[in-house]
Amino acid sequence: MHISAKADYATRALLELAREPARPLTCESIASSQQIPFRFLKSVVGELRKAGLVRSQRGCEGGYWLGRPAEEITLLDVSRVVDGELLTLRGEPLAALVYPGAAAGLPEVWRRIEADAAAVLGAVTVASLLAGATGERLAGTGAA
């Protein structure tokens, strides 16, 4: 499974916003504190805003805030917003994948891997990452 730079940067930006919920943060400050390329981050934050994971305000008092509580934003949400499907095969979703003959069972393995990844990512929230509770939450999913 490939974790994209977009998903990584988006999650790190959300963590910065969750750490400072009382005040808006600029993309410049997030990029600087997380050592993320500013132009790339600006694009990623735009996608998060369109999806409602962050909200923004223009002006000298402006910046970005979380669009909903950190407890309600999972890594699965973030990944799907910035990357779409979790796993694809040659760019195609796995849902309709069918192989003939001896390979007939393989698509189900790929779908199981996707479901397991979704379970892990869905169990981790931005709030749990800030609290350092990730290992405890993943213990119930069979991963850690």
MOCORQUI-V791276 format. One record per residue. N is the residue number from 1. RES is the residue in three letters. PHI is phi in whole degrees, -180 to 180 (* if undefined). Layout:
# MOCORQUI-V791276
n=N res=RES phi=PHI
n=N res=RES phi=PHI
This chain:
# MOCORQUI-V791276
n=1 res=MET phi=*
n=2 res=HIS phi=-104
n=3 res=ILE phi=-99
n=4 res=SER phi=-75
n=5 res=ALA phi=-60
n=6 res=LYS phi=-61
n=7 res=ALA phi=-65
n=8 res=ASP phi=-63
n=9 res=TYR phi=-64
n=10 res=ALA phi=-62
n=11 res=THR phi=-65
n=12 res=ARG phi=-64
n=13 res=ALA phi=-65
n=14 res=LEU phi=-63
n=15 res=LEU phi=-64
n=16 res=GLU phi=-62
n=17 res=LEU phi=-65
n=18 res=ALA phi=-70
n=19 res=ARG phi=-70
n=20 res=GLU phi=-124
n=21 res=PRO phi=-70
n=22 res=ALA phi=-81
n=23 res=ARG phi=-138
n=24 res=PRO phi=-73
n=25 res=LEU phi=-117
n=26 res=THR phi=-88
n=27 res=CYS phi=-62
n=28 res=GLU phi=-60
n=29 res=SER phi=-70
n=30 res=ILE phi=-66
n=31 res=ALA phi=-60
n=32 res=SER phi=-67
n=33 res=SER phi=-69
n=34 res=GLN phi=-103
n=35 res=GLN phi=54
n=36 res=ILE phi=-112
n=37 res=PRO phi=-58
n=38 res=PHE phi=-56
n=39 res=ARG phi=-63
n=40 res=PHE phi=-67
n=41 res=LEU phi=-61
n=42 res=LYS phi=-57
n=43 res=SER phi=-65
n=44 res=VAL phi=-64
n=45 res=VAL phi=-64
n=46 res=GLY phi=-60
n=47 res=GLU phi=-66
n=48 res=LEU phi=-64
n=49 res=ARG phi=-66
n=50 res=LYS phi=-59
n=51 res=ALA phi=-86
n=52 res=GLY phi=84
n=53 res=LEU phi=-79
n=54 res=VAL phi=-132
n=55 res=ARG phi=-125
n=56 res=SER phi=-135
n=57 res=GLN phi=-141
n=58 res=ARG phi=-83
n=59 res=GLY phi=104
n=60 res=CYS phi=-67
n=61 res=GLU phi=-97
n=62 res=GLY phi=-87
n=63 res=GLY phi=150
n=64 res=TYR phi=-125
n=65 res=TRP phi=-132
n=66 res=LEU phi=-64
n=67 res=GLY phi=-84
n=68 res=ARG phi=-151
n=69 res=PRO phi=-57
n=70 res=ALA phi=-58
n=71 res=GLU phi=-69
n=72 res=GLU phi=-104
n=73 res=ILE phi=-110
n=74 res=THR phi=-101
n=75 res=LEU phi=-63
n=76 res=LEU phi=-65
n=77 res=ASP phi=-57
n=78 res=VAL phi=-62
n=79 res=SER phi=-60
n=80 res=ARG phi=-67
n=81 res=VAL phi=-65
n=82 res=VAL phi=-90
n=83 res=ASP phi=-118
n=84 res=GLY phi=82
n=85 res=GLU phi=-62
n=86 res=LEU phi=-67
n=87 res=LEU phi=-127
n=88 res=THR phi=-135
n=89 res=LEU phi=-120
n=90 res=ARG phi=53
n=91 res=GLY phi=84
n=92 res=GLU phi=-106
n=93 res=PRO phi=-61
n=94 res=LEU phi=-83
n=95 res=ALA phi=-54
n=96 res=ALA phi=-99
n=97 res=LEU phi=-68
n=98 res=VAL phi=-139
n=99 res=TYR phi=-117
n=100 res=PRO phi=-88
n=101 res=GLY phi=57
n=102 res=ALA phi=-61
n=103 res=ALA phi=-93
n=104 res=ALA phi=-57
n=105 res=GLY phi=-83
n=106 res=LEU phi=-63
n=107 res=PRO phi=-56
n=108 res=GLU phi=-68
n=109 res=VAL phi=-64
n=110 res=TRP phi=-61
n=111 res=ARG phi=-67
n=112 res=ARG phi=-67
n=113 res=ILE phi=-61
n=114 res=GLU phi=-62
n=115 res=ALA phi=-64
n=116 res=ASP phi=-65
n=117 res=ALA phi=-62
n=118 res=ALA phi=-63
n=119 res=ALA phi=-65
n=120 res=VAL phi=-65
n=121 res=LEU phi=-65
n=122 res=GLY phi=-73
n=123 res=ALA phi=-87
n=124 res=VAL phi=-110
n=125 res=THR phi=-104
n=126 res=VAL phi=-59
n=127 res=ALA phi=-63
n=128 res=SER phi=-68
n=129 res=LEU phi=-66
n=130 res=LEU phi=-64
n=131 res=ALA phi=-80
n=132 res=GLY phi=76
n=133 res=ALA phi=-94
n=134 res=THR phi=-61
n=135 res=GLY phi=-59
n=136 res=GLU phi=-64
n=137 res=ARG phi=-70
n=138 res=LEU phi=-76
n=139 res=ALA phi=-58
n=140 res=GLY phi=-76
n=141 res=THR phi=-95
n=142 res=GLY phi=90
n=143 res=ALA phi=-125
n=144 res=ALA phi=-178
